[in-house]
Amino acid sequence: MSQHKRETAAVIVVVVLLVAFTAASALSSSRASALSDASTCSEWASAGQSQQAAYARLYVTEYRSSRSTGSVESALSSACTHAAYLGEADDISLVAAMNHAF
């Protein structure tokens, strides 16, 4: 290494850049978009707790539901689990799941 200082430095720079690129791409892909009525059960399953809670609030507001947001989250989780069991999680929207339309 002492005889090839430039090459060693170049390799270190390349490795640091690759690590930075990998970390940046992982961070950007972990920021999932907001859930909507058209989101699928697969997206629901991979969404974080805050995203699920936000959609539950949206559902209660949009559909003037008398259910609590916790009840909506629980119902969606249950319906989406059932859709996944049937192999339809990629095809069933959250609204369809709430209406058990699968």
Secondary structure, 3 states (H helix, E strand, C coil): CCCCHHHHHHHHHHHHHHHHHHHHHHHHHHCCCCCCCCCEHHHHHHCCHHHHHHHHHHHHHHCCCCCCHHHHHHHHHHHHHHHHHCCCCCCCEHHHHHCCCC
